[in-house]
Amino acid sequence: MVRWPPFFVRPETLLRWHRRLVARHWTYPRRPRRPPTGEELVTLIVRMALDNPTWGYQRVRGELLGLGHRVAASTIAKVLKAHGLEPAPRRNSASWCQFLRQQATGIVACGLFSVDTISSRRLYVLFFIHHDTFFIHHDTRRVFLAGITTNPTWAWVTQVARNVTVDLWDAGIDVTFLLRDRDVRFPPAFDAVWQGGGARILRSPVRAPNANAIAERRVRTARSECTDPFLIVNERHLRRVLDRDVHPYDQHRPHRGLAMHAPHPRGNAASSTPARTTHIRRHEVLGGLINEYHAA
C-alpha cells in the first residue's frame, strides 16, 4: 500500500474528529434539570395519600398547589410508587380498624358473658359500651350495665335493649352503629329496636373477636378483676360487684388505647408535676381487690 506522508493520523481519527465537530455544531444548550423533591415535601405527599385513600395524583397535586407547592402529577406518582402506595382505586381498601375509626362517632358495642355462682347457678350479664372515638387519645368511653338474668330469652334481651336506648338518650348519646357478635341470643327484634332509632347493626365476622375488641377487653377485665376473685352468691351480689367496678373503669383505670389515661378522669387532667410519695393516698375498691392512688 502506498503511504501518504503528509497525513500523520489514521482515517479513523479523522472521522472521529469530524463527528465531534458536527455534534458540537448542532447540539443545543442543555436544559436545567428538575430539582429533586425535598424530604419534607415527600413526607407531605405520602401523608396526604395515607390520610385520604380516595385521592388520586391530581387531587393531591391540587391540594399541594393550595399550600404553595407546585408539584407535577408524575412526581407525585413516582413518590407514592417508591413508598409502595398504589393508585387511588386500589388504595381504598379499608380494614376493620380503619372502618370503625372512621365511623366511630356513634358506635355502641354490646357483649354478653356468663358468671357461675357459688351454688353452680349460671348468671348472664348483658352490657353496652359507648365510645366516641376508636383508638384515639381523647375517648368518651362509658359502660352501661344493662341487665343480669339466669335465662337470657329473646324477650328479655329485647326489653333490655329498649331500656338501654332510653338511658343512652338521657345521656345525650346518638347511636349510629351497634357493634355485636353473632350470638344466637340476639334475636331479630333486638336489632329492630336499634334500627328503629336509626342505628345500623354491625355484626363481627365469625371467630374474629378483635373486630369487637373493646367489648371483648371489657369482658376480660370484668372477669380478671371482679368475678373470678370473688365467690358470687347471687344476682344481687354480682350486680353490686359489677357496679363497684364500673366507676373505676370509667374514671380512674388507665387504658392503653387512651395513652394510659382514663376515659372520664375525676377532676382535671393529670398534672405534669409528679406528686411527692409522702402525699399519695390509696383508695380501696371491692375490699382492696382494686386500689386507686391519688395525690393528697
C-alpha contacts under 8 A as a table, 3 or more apart, distances in Angstrom:
res1	aa1	res2	aa2	distance
4	W	7	F	5.97
5	P	8	F	7.04
7	F	10	R	7.63
9	V	13	T	6.43
9	V	14	L	7.07
10	R	13	T	5.45
10	R	14	L	6.67
11	P	14	L	5.08
11	P	15	L	6.28
12	E	15	L	5.19
12	E	16	R	6.20
13	T	16	R	5.07
13	T	17	W	6.26
14	L	17	W	5.20
14	L	18	H	6.37
15	L	18	H	5.03
15	L	19	R	6.30
16	R	19	R	5.14
16	R	20	R	6.34
17	W	20	R	5.18
17	W	21	L	6.23
18	H	21	L	5.03
18	H	22	V	6.26
19	R	22	V	5.19
19	R	23	A	6.10
20	R	23	A	5.05
20	R	24	R	6.00
21	L	24	R	5.17
21	L	25	H	6.15
22	V	25	H	5.08
22	V	26	W	6.26
23	A	26	W	5.41
23	A	27	T	5.75
24	R	27	T	5.53
37	T	41	L	6.66
37	T	42	V	6.68
38	G	41	L	5.30
38	G	42	V	6.23
39	E	42	V	5.01
39	E	43	T	6.16
40	E	43	T	5.11
40	E	44	L	6.24
41	L	44	L	4.98
41	L	45	I	6.20
42	V	45	I	5.14
42	V	46	V	6.27
42	V	79	V	6.72
43	T	46	V	5.23
43	T	47	R	6.04
44	L	47	R	5.01
44	L	48	M	6.17
45	I	48	M	5.25
45	I	49	A	6.29
45	I	60	V	7.26
45	I	76	I	6.98
45	I	79	V	7.64
45	I	80	L	7.69
46	V	49	A	5.12
46	V	50	L	6.19
46	V	79	V	7.62
46	V	80	L	6.44
46	V	83	H	7.69
47	R	50	L	5.20
47	R	51	D	6.01
48	M	51	D	5.17
48	M	52	N	5.91
48	M	60	V	6.94
49	A	52	N	5.27
49	A	53	P	5.88
49	A	55	W	6.63
49	A	60	V	7.37
49	A	80	L	7.87
50	L	53	P	5.84
52	N	55	W	5.65
53	P	88	A	6.03
53	P	91	R	5.54
53	P	92	N	5.02
54	T	88	A	5.15
54	T	89	P	6.70
54	T	91	R	7.11
54	T	92	N	5.84
55	W	58	Q	7.93
55	W	59	R	5.55
55	W	60	V	6.36
55	W	88	A	5.73
56	G	59	R	5.24
56	G	60	V	6.31
56	G	87	P	6.55
56	G	88	A	5.11
57	Y	60	V	5.25
57	Y	61	R	6.09
57	Y	73	A	5.47
57	Y	74	S	7.87
57	Y	76	I	6.14
57	Y	77	A	6.28
57	Y	87	P	7.79
58	Q	61	R	4.82
58	Q	62	G	6.11
58	Q	73	A	5.86
59	R	62	G	5.15
59	R	63	E	6.32
60	V	63	E	5.12
60	V	64	L	6.19
60	V	76	I	7.80
61	R	64	L	5.13
61	R	65	L	6.12
61	R	70	R	7.61
61	R	71	V	6.25
61	R	72	A	6.86
61	R	73	A	6.13
61	R	76	I	7.36
62	G	65	L	4.98
62	G	66	G	6.37
63	E	66	G	5.19
63	E	67	L	6.66
64	L	67	L	5.03
64	L	68	G	6.42
64	L	69	H	5.16
64	L	70	R	6.85
64	L	71	V	7.33
65	L	68	G	5.00
65	L	69	H	4.93
65	L	70	R	5.44
65	L	71	V	7.47
66	G	69	H	7.35
71	V	75	T	6.61
71	V	76	I	7.13
72	A	75	T	5.22
72	A	76	I	6.53
73	A	76	I	5.04
73	A	77	A	6.18
74	S	77	A	5.01
74	S	78	K	6.13
75	T	78	K	5.01
75	T	79	V	6.18
76	I	79	V	5.13
76	I	80	L	6.20
77	A	80	L	5.27
77	A	81	K	6.04
78	K	81	K	5.15
78	K	82	A	6.15
79	V	82	A	5.15
79	V	83	H	6.49
80	L	83	H	5.12
80	L	84	G	6.32
80	L	85	L	5.04
80	L	86	E	7.05
81	K	84	G	5.07
81	K	85	L	5.43
81	K	86	E	6.51
82	A	85	L	7.56
85	L	91	R	7.11
86	E	90	R	6.10
86	E	91	R	5.69
87	P	90	R	5.81
87	P	91	R	6.01
88	A	91	R	4.82
88	A	92	N	6.26
89	P	92	N	5.71
90	R	93	S	6.80
94	A	97	C	7.99
94	A	98	Q	5.72
94	A	99	F	6.06
95	S	98	Q	5.18
95	S	99	F	6.10
96	W	99	F	5.09
96	W	100	L	6.13
96	W	211	A	6.55
97	C	100	L	5.23
97	C	101	R	6.00
97	C	211	A	7.56
98	Q	101	R	5.06
98	Q	102	Q	6.21
99	F	102	Q	5.25
99	F	103	Q	6.22
100	L	103	Q	5.04
100	L	104	A	5.40
100	L	134	F	6.69
101	R	104	A	5.16
101	R	133	T	6.66
101	R	134	F	4.99
101	R	135	F	7.31
102	Q	105	T	7.92
103	Q	106	G	7.32
103	Q	107	I	7.38
104	A	107	I	5.27
104	A	131	H	7.21
104	A	132	D	5.74
104	A	133	T	5.13
104	A	134	F	5.77
105	T	131	H	7.54
105	T	132	D	4.67
105	T	133	T	5.97
105	T	176	T	7.51
106	G	130	H	7.67
106	G	131	H	7.27
106	G	132	D	5.95
106	G	173	I	7.40
106	G	174	D	5.97
106	G	175	V	4.69
106	G	176	T	4.62
106	G	177	F	6.08
107	I	130	H	6.18
107	I	131	H	6.18
107	I	132	D	6.75
107	I	175	V	6.11
107	I	176	T	5.96
107	I	177	F	4.74
107	I	178	L	5.86
107	I	179	L	6.96
108	V	128	F	6.59
108	V	129	I	5.66
108	V	130	H	4.48
108	V	131	H	6.63
108	V	175	V	6.54
108	V	176	T	7.95
108	V	177	F	6.27
108	V	178	L	4.95
108	V	179	L	6.13
109	A	128	F	5.66
109	A	129	I	5.32
109	A	130	H	6.42
109	A	178	L	5.66
109	A	179	L	4.48
109	A	180	R	5.91
109	A	212	N	7.26
109	A	214	I	7.75
109	A	215	A	6.20
110	C	126	L	7.34
110	C	127	F	5.71
110	C	128	F	4.29
110	C	129	I	6.24
110	C	178	L	7.49
110	C	179	L	6.45
110	C	180	R	5.49
110	C	215	A	6.35
111	G	126	L	5.92
111	G	127	F	5.65
111	G	128	F	6.56
111	G	180	R	6.74
111	G	181	D	7.58
111	G	215	A	6.02
111	G	216	E	7.36
111	G	219	V	7.72
112	L	124	Y	6.77
112	L	125	V	5.56
112	L	126	L	4.58
112	L	127	F	6.61
113	F	124	Y	5.72
113	F	125	V	5.44
113	F	126	L	6.85
113	F	219	V	7.11
114	S	122	R	6.51
114	S	123	L	5.50
114	S	124	Y	4.36
114	S	125	V	6.05
115	V	122	R	5.70
115	V	123	L	5.19
115	V	124	Y	6.37
115	V	125	V	7.70
115	V	227	T	7.17
116	D	119	S	7.84
116	D	120	S	5.56
116	D	121	R	5.49
116	D	122	R	4.42
116	D	123	L	6.15
116	D	232	I	7.34
117	T	120	S	5.19
117	T	121	R	5.17
117	T	122	R	6.28
117	T	123	L	7.40
117	T	231	L	6.66
117	T	232	I	4.75
117	T	233	V	5.48
117	T	234	N	6.28
118	I	121	R	7.26
118	I	231	L	5.73
118	I	232	I	5.73
118	I	233	V	5.56
119	S	233	V	7.39
121	R	150	T	7.86
122	R	150	T	6.19
123	L	148	I	6.62
123	L	149	T	5.62
123	L	150	T	4.68
123	L	151	N	7.77
123	L	235	E	7.09
124	Y	148	I	5.55
124	Y	149	T	5.37
124	Y	150	T	5.93
124	Y	151	N	7.41
124	Y	152	P	6.84
125	V	145	L	7.86
125	V	146	A	7.70
125	V	147	G	5.98
125	V	148	I	4.65
125	V	149	T	6.86
126	L	145	L	6.69
126	L	146	A	5.53
126	L	147	G	5.43
126	L	148	I	6.45
127	F	143	V	7.20
127	F	144	F	5.67
127	F	145	L	4.60
127	F	146	A	4.97
127	F	147	G	7.01
128	F	143	V	5.91
128	F	144	F	5.04
128	F	145	L	6.55
128	F	146	A	6.81
128	F	215	A	7.88
129	I	141	R	6.79
129	I	142	R	5.51
129	I	143	V	4.40
129	I	144	F	5.99
129	I	215	A	6.87
130	H	140	T	7.46
130	H	141	R	5.34
130	H	142	R	5.19
130	H	143	V	6.53
131	H	134	F	6.77
131	H	139	D	6.36
131	H	140	T	5.38
131	H	141	R	4.23
131	H	142	R	6.61
132	D	139	D	6.03
132	D	140	T	5.54
132	D	141	R	6.82
133	T	136	I	5.80
133	T	138	H	7.23
133	T	139	D	5.46
133	T	140	T	7.28
134	F	139	D	7.41
135	F	139	D	7.84
135	F	257	G	5.31
135	F	258	L	6.75
136	I	139	D	6.28
136	I	257	G	6.97
136	I	258	L	6.25
137	H	257	G	7.02
137	H	258	L	4.39
137	H	259	A	5.89
138	H	258	L	6.67
138	H	263	P	7.59
139	D	258	L	6.86
139	D	263	P	5.70
140	T	263	P	5.43
140	T	264	H	6.80
141	R	250	D	7.05
141	R	263	P	5.46
141	R	264	H	7.61
142	R	250	D	6.21
142	R	263	P	7.49
143	V	246	V	6.72
143	V	250	D	7.33
144	F	164	V	7.77
145	L	242	L	7.96
145	L	243	D	7.64
146	A	160	V	6.33
146	A	161	A	7.94
146	A	163	N	7.84
146	A	164	V	6.45
147	G	160	V	6.73
148	I	235	E	6.94
148	I	239	R	7.42
149	T	152	P	6.14
149	T	235	E	7.48
152	P	156	W	6.03
152	P	157	V	6.30
152	P	185	R	7.04
153	T	156	W	5.20
153	T	157	V	6.25
153	T	185	R	6.99
154	W	157	V	5.21
154	W	158	T	6.10
154	W	185	R	6.34
154	W	186	F	6.75
154	W	187	P	5.80
154	W	189	A	7.95
154	W	190	F	7.82
155	A	158	T	5.21
155	A	159	Q	6.18
156	W	159	Q	5.17
156	W	160	V	6.15
157	V	160	V	5.15
157	V	161	A	6.27
157	V	185	R	7.59
157	V	186	F	6.91
157	V	187	P	7.97
157	V	190	F	6.76
158	T	161	A	5.07
158	T	162	R	6.50
158	T	186	F	7.98
158	T	187	P	7.59
158	T	189	A	6.21
158	T	190	F	4.68
158	T	193	V	7.39
159	Q	162	R	5.10
159	Q	163	N	6.39
160	V	163	N	5.04
160	V	164	V	6.18
161	A	164	V	5.14
161	A	165	T	6.24
161	A	190	F	6.52
161	A	193	V	6.84
161	A	194	W	7.80
162	R	165	T	5.30
162	R	166	V	6.67
162	R	193	V	6.55
163	N	166	V	5.36
163	N	167	D	6.56
164	V	167	D	4.94
164	V	168	L	6.10
165	T	168	L	5.07
165	T	169	W	6.08
165	T	194	W	7.75
166	V	169	W	5.01
166	V	170	D	6.19
167	D	170	D	5.11
167	D	171	A	6.23
168	L	171	A	5.01
168	L	172	G	6.34
168	L	173	I	5.20
168	L	174	D	7.37
169	W	172	G	5.13
169	W	173	I	5.62
169	W	174	D	6.88
170	D	173	I	7.58
175	V	178	L	7.20
175	V	197	G	7.88
175	V	198	G	7.67
175	V	199	A	5.85
176	T	198	G	6.75
176	T	199	A	4.48
176	T	200	R	6.27
177	F	199	A	5.06
177	F	200	R	4.74
177	F	201	I	5.89
177	F	202	L	6.67
178	L	194	W	7.45
178	L	199	A	6.62
178	L	200	R	6.16
178	L	201	I	4.99
178	L	202	L	5.88
179	L	201	I	6.24
179	L	202	L	4.71
179	L	203	R	5.98
179	L	204	S	7.15
179	L	212	N	6.96
180	R	201	I	7.63
180	R	202	L	6.35
180	R	203	R	5.19
180	R	204	S	6.25
180	R	212	N	7.03
181	D	203	R	5.32
181	D	204	S	5.07
181	D	205	P	7.59
181	D	212	N	7.41
182	R	186	F	7.67
182	R	203	R	6.27
182	R	204	S	6.87
182	R	205	P	7.89
182	R	206	V	7.35
183	D	186	F	6.00
184	V	187	P	6.85
186	F	190	F	6.00
186	F	191	D	7.61
187	P	190	F	5.28
187	P	191	D	6.96
188	P	191	D	5.22
188	P	192	A	6.20
189	A	192	A	4.82
189	A	193	V	6.35
190	F	193	V	5.44
190	F	194	W	7.11
191	D	194	W	5.46
191	D	195	Q	6.13
191	D	201	I	6.75
192	A	195	Q	4.91
192	A	196	G	5.85
193	V	196	G	5.30
193	V	197	G	6.91
194	W	197	G	5.27
194	W	198	G	6.74
194	W	199	A	5.42
194	W	200	R	7.31
194	W	201	I	7.71
195	Q	198	G	5.04
195	Q	199	A	4.81
195	Q	200	R	5.95
195	Q	201	I	7.36
196	G	199	A	7.26
204	S	208	A	6.69
204	S	209	P	7.45
204	S	211	A	5.65
204	S	212	N	6.55
205	P	208	A	5.45
205	P	211	A	7.20
208	A	211	A	5.77
208	A	212	N	7.88
209	P	212	N	5.54
209	P	213	A	6.15
209	P	216	E	6.81
210	N	213	A	4.45
210	N	216	E	7.74
212	N	215	A	5.81
212	N	216	E	6.26
213	A	216	E	5.07
213	A	217	R	5.94
214	I	217	R	5.10
214	I	218	R	6.16
215	A	218	R	5.01
215	A	219	V	6.40
216	E	219	V	5.16
216	E	220	R	6.43
217	R	220	R	5.05
217	R	221	T	6.19
218	R	221	T	5.08
218	R	222	A	6.13
219	V	222	A	5.13
219	V	223	R	6.18
220	R	223	R	5.19
220	R	224	S	6.10
221	T	224	S	5.31
221	T	225	E	5.80
221	T	226	C	7.69
222	A	225	E	5.55
222	A	226	C	5.26
222	A	227	T	6.44
222	A	242	L	7.51
222	A	245	D	7.73
223	R	226	C	5.56
223	R	227	T	4.92
223	R	228	D	5.38
224	S	227	T	6.75
224	S	228	D	5.67
224	S	229	P	7.23
225	E	228	D	6.95
225	E	229	P	6.93
225	E	289	L	7.34
225	E	290	I	7.41
226	C	229	P	6.21
226	C	230	F	6.70
226	C	241	V	6.70
226	C	242	L	6.97
226	C	245	D	7.15
226	C	289	L	7.98
227	T	230	F	5.38
227	T	231	L	7.55
227	T	232	I	7.13
227	T	238	L	7.73
227	T	241	V	7.72
228	D	231	L	7.62
232	I	237	H	6.30
232	I	238	L	6.05
233	V	237	H	5.99
233	V	238	L	7.45
234	N	237	H	5.32
234	N	238	L	6.35
235	E	238	L	5.13
235	E	239	R	6.20
236	R	239	R	5.21
236	R	240	R	6.29
237	H	240	R	5.21
237	H	241	V	6.30
238	L	241	V	5.13
238	L	242	L	6.16
239	R	242	L	5.19
239	R	243	D	5.93
240	R	243	D	5.14
240	R	244	R	6.19
241	V	244	R	5.27
241	V	245	D	6.45
241	V	286	L	7.18
242	L	245	D	5.02
242	L	246	V	6.31
243	D	246	V	5.31
243	D	247	H	7.29
244	R	247	H	6.28
244	R	248	P	7.58
244	R	285	V	7.30
244	R	286	L	6.93
245	D	248	P	5.68
245	D	249	Y	6.22
245	D	285	V	7.90
245	D	286	L	7.88
246	V	249	Y	5.09
246	V	250	D	6.26
247	H	250	D	5.26
247	H	251	Q	5.76
247	H	252	H	7.59
248	P	251	Q	5.18
248	P	252	H	4.83
248	P	253	R	5.60
249	Y	252	H	6.09
249	Y	253	R	5.00
249	Y	262	A	7.57
250	D	253	R	6.73
250	D	262	A	6.24
250	D	263	P	5.49
250	D	264	H	5.49
250	D	265	P	7.33
251	Q	262	A	5.65
251	Q	263	P	6.30
251	Q	264	H	4.60
251	Q	265	P	4.39
251	Q	266	R	5.83
252	H	261	H	7.93
252	H	262	A	5.32
252	H	263	P	7.96
252	H	264	H	7.49
252	H	265	P	5.77
252	H	266	R	7.28
252	H	292	E	7.32
253	R	261	H	7.43
253	R	262	A	5.50
254	P	258	L	7.61
254	P	259	A	7.98
254	P	260	M	4.54
254	P	261	H	4.59
254	P	262	A	4.81
255	H	258	L	5.26
255	H	259	A	6.66
255	H	260	M	4.72
255	H	261	H	5.65
255	H	262	A	6.07
255	H	263	P	7.84
256	R	259	A	5.28
256	R	260	M	4.78
256	R	261	H	7.51
257	G	260	M	7.07
258	L	261	H	5.42
258	L	262	A	7.17
258	L	263	P	7.49
261	H	265	P	7.73
262	A	265	P	5.32
265	P	268	N	7.15
265	P	269	A	6.82
266	R	269	A	7.97
271	S	274	P	7.14
275	A	279	H	6.73
275	A	280	I	7.15
275	A	295	A	6.17
276	R	279	H	5.31
276	R	280	I	6.94
277	T	280	I	5.67
279	H	295	A	5.88
279	H	296	A	5.12
280	I	293	Y	6.52
280	I	294	H	5.61
280	I	295	A	4.56
280	I	296	A	5.35
281	R	293	Y	5.61
281	R	294	H	5.36
281	R	295	A	6.21
281	R	296	A	5.90
282	R	291	N	6.45
282	R	292	E	5.58
282	R	293	Y	4.61
282	R	294	H	6.54
283	H	291	N	5.65
283	H	292	E	4.94
283	H	293	Y	6.23
283	H	294	H	7.78
284	E	287	G	6.16
284	E	288	G	4.60
284	E	289	L	7.29
284	E	290	I	6.09
284	E	291	N	4.72
284	E	292	E	6.40
285	V	288	G	5.36
285	V	289	L	6.29
285	V	290	I	4.97
285	V	291	N	5.91
285	V	292	E	7.57
286	L	289	L	5.42
286	L	290	I	6.28
287	G	290	I	7.59
288	G	291	N	5.93
